[in-house]
């Protein structure tokens, strides 16, 4: 398929097949999805127990469901699922925001005092973070941090 052709390919991990979806021009209209927001976000970890400790003990999120191969926690009204590595996960693999796919996850913060508290608590807990910065594009303050697999997160003023 030529790079300039407008198309969407979805790689289905379970069947190892590519499925081609119709382009907007082929459908004649946009899908116009009506949603109240994200239902859940799924993350992959190289060490499930380490990730569970980070998200629950370090960040303080509550587990809402736990199975041998994954756990779910809640951040506000959004559920996050974390799965352990698959058999074909490369040893030493780390998240990279510069590859195609997820760049980062931003959690909403509504209070400057909470932003400052979280930034200080991240540092005190030894979590790699930027300290409080200002997004030059939107003029909003945030603190960015990374989980043990280097998945990038932000706590971002709304």
N, C-alpha and C positions, 0 to 999 in steps of 0.2 A: 504494500500500500504506500503510495507516495506520501511524503511528509506533509505536503501542503493540502492533502485531501482531508476534509473535515470528517472525522469519525471517532468513535469511542470504542476502545477495546477493553474488555474486562477479563482478567485472567482468573479463572476459577480454580483455586488451589485444590479443591476436592476432586475435580475431574481432569485437571491438567489440560483443559481445552480452552480455546479462545472463542468468545462469542462476540459477534459484531452487531452493534445496535444501529438503528437508523439515525441519520443525521437530522438536525432540526429542519433543514430544507426538504428532506425526503418525507418527513412527517407532515409538513405543511403548517405546523404551529409549534409553539413551545409547550412543554409539559405543564408548566405553571404549578409546581408543587405547593400545596398549602400545608404548612407545618408550624408547630409552636416552637420548634428548635430541635436540637440533637436529642435522641433517645438514649444512646450510649456511644461510647468510644472504646474500641478494642485495642489493646496494646500487647506486644510480644516481649517477653523478658528472657534473658539468658539464665536467670536464676530466680525461680518463682518464690522461694522462701525469703531471699534477700529483698525482692521487690515488695513482698507482703509486709516485711518489717518496715521498709522505708515509707510506704503509703499509710500504714496504720500507726506504727510507733513513732516515726519521725514527723510525718505530716499530720497525723491525728484523724485520718478519715476512718469511718466505720465500715466494716465488712458487712455487706448485705446478703451475700451468698458465697459459699466456699465448696468447691469440688476438688478432687485430687489433682486435676490438670489446670484449674483456674480459680480465681477469686474475683468477686465483684465488690467495688466500693462505691460510695455515693459522694459526689462533690456538688453540693447544692441539689438541683433537681436532675442532674445528669449522672447516669451510672457509667462507671469505667470497669471494663473487664481486663484482667491481666492473665495471660496464658504463659506457660513455661515454654521452653524451646522444643522444637520438633526434632526428629532424628536427623534431618538434613540442615539444621541450623549450624552455620559455620562456627567453629570454636573461636572464642574471643570476639565475636561479632558485636558491634556497637552501633547505636543509632547515629545517623548522619543527616542533619537537616538540609544538606546541600544536594542530596539525591532526590529524584522525583518521588513525590509522596508527601507524607506529613512533614511540615516544617516545625511547628510547635503547637502546644495547647495553651490557651489563655483562660484562666479562671477570672471571673468578674469580682472586683473589689469595690465596695460602695463607701468605704470610710478610710480617709487618709491615716488615721491613727492605727487602724488594722493593717494597712499596708506597711507602715513603719514597724509595727510589732512583728509581723511575719518576716520582714527582711532581716531584722535583728535575730529572730529565732532561727532562721535558716543558717545564718552565720554561726550562731552559738552551737547549733547541732552539727556543724561541719559540712553542711550541704553546699556544694559549689553554686555560687550565685553572683549576680552582677551588682548587688546593692541597688538602691533605688535610682532609677534612670527616668528620663523623660523621652517619650516617643516623639521624635521631631515631626513626623507626618501628622499625627493626631493631637499632639500636645498633651498627652495623658502620661501620668506617672505609673511606673510598674517596677517589679523586681522579677528578673528571669532566673531560673534555676534548672538543674538537671537531676534526673533520677539516676539510680546506679547503672542503668544501661545507656545513660547520656541522652535520654528522651528529654527534649526541651519543653519546659513549662514556663508560664508567666502568671503572675498575680497582678492584674491590670485594672486600674481605676476606670470605672464606667462613667 
